[in-house]
Amino acid sequence: MNQLQHSAIAENLQHVRERIASIAALCERTPEEVTLLAVSKTKPASAIEEAIAAGQLAFGENYVQEGVEKVAAFADHQPPLVWHFIGPLQSNKSRLVAENFDWCHTLDRLKIAQRLNEQRPQNKPPLQVLIQVNISDEQSKSGITLAEVPQLAAEIAAMPQLRLRGLMAIPAAESDYQRQLAVFQQMAAAFKQLQQSYPQIDTLSMGMTDDMPAAIAAGSTMVRIGTAIFGARDYAAKV
Ligand SMILES: *Cc1c(COP(=O)(O)O)cnc(C)c1O
């Protein structure tokens, strides 16, 4: 136990939490306004166990099959873990997401929304969903434009087994803080505007290891952090 508490992952988590708190304080926000999602993709169950021992309960996964296996491995954990699907979603995998995850951050099509709504088991709470916006990465096929958000939001809002919680974005990689901030501020403005029509939405998912400070400064309410918690990913091991 002692050993777990002093693991590198526990130390990394502590460090990330402290950074969130200090960045929030600089922006006159409170740390409680920013949820830390630990992105555990490609990492073994033992790494997740270390994060849990350090108090982390919310995890993000990108690959459906890998995520479903981890959800099953920790299904009996108390308190329950909260699993967020944050990867690109193909319609032939939607059932697995609807049946296993608590959240989906990457909704960007009516057809997938309809499938998730139909496939979400009636005995579970609605799937918590975010609309993914393609805010700057023209290369990416994921996400819709800001102009398309109101229509998809209205369609999702009418689906009983989905609960619209807000917006998510993965901006194109950019090392300059001011340019990161400008993109995140566009997202924050769109989020505020959407809240006019849907006052219940409360989640703006943006910020990763390399752009977390700018995301928090712009108003992110959920940062998705992998590398700073679990270390670099070894994709070769996956294939
Ligand atoms: C991998 C991933 C993250 C975490 O990225 P890091 O740079 O390792 O913090 C966050 N969000 C999404 C959608 C990802 O795919």
The ligand as a Tripos MOL2 file, in Angstrom:
@<TRIPOS>MOLECULE
LIG
   15    15     1     0     0
SMALL
NO_CHARGES

@<TRIPOS>ATOM
      1 C1         -4.6430   10.7340  -25.9800 C.3       1 LIG1
      2 C2         -5.6790   11.7850  -25.7630 C.ar      1 LIG1
      3 C3         -5.5860   12.6800  -24.6760 C.ar      1 LIG1
      4 C4         -4.4080   12.7210  -23.7250 C.3       1 LIG1
      5 O1         -3.3040   13.2890  -24.3540 O.3       1 LIG1
      6 P1         -1.9480   13.6230  -23.5640 P.3       1 LIG1
      7 O2         -1.2400   14.5520  -24.4670 O.co2     1 LIG1
      8 O3         -1.2360   12.3300  -23.3750 O.co2     1 LIG1
      9 O4         -2.3190   14.2540  -22.2720 O.co2     1 LIG1
     10 C5         -6.6200   13.5730  -24.4940 C.ar      1 LIG1
     11 N1         -7.6860   13.6020  -25.3220 N.ar      1 LIG1
     12 C6         -7.8010   12.7730  -26.3650 C.ar      1 LIG1
     13 C7         -9.0040   12.8440  -27.2440 C.3       1 LIG1
     14 C8         -6.8000   11.8510  -26.6250 C.ar      1 LIG1
     15 O5         -6.9190   11.0530  -27.6870 O.3       1 LIG1
@<TRIPOS>BOND
     1     1     2 1
     2     2     3 ar
     3     2    14 ar
     4     3     4 1
     5     3    10 ar
     6     4     5 1
     7     5     6 1
     8     6     7 2
     9     6     8 1
    10     6     9 1
    11    10    11 ar
    12    11    12 ar
    13    12    13 1
    14    12    14 ar
    15    14    15 1
@<TRIPOS>SUBSTRUCTURE
     1 LIG1         1 GROUP 0 **** ****
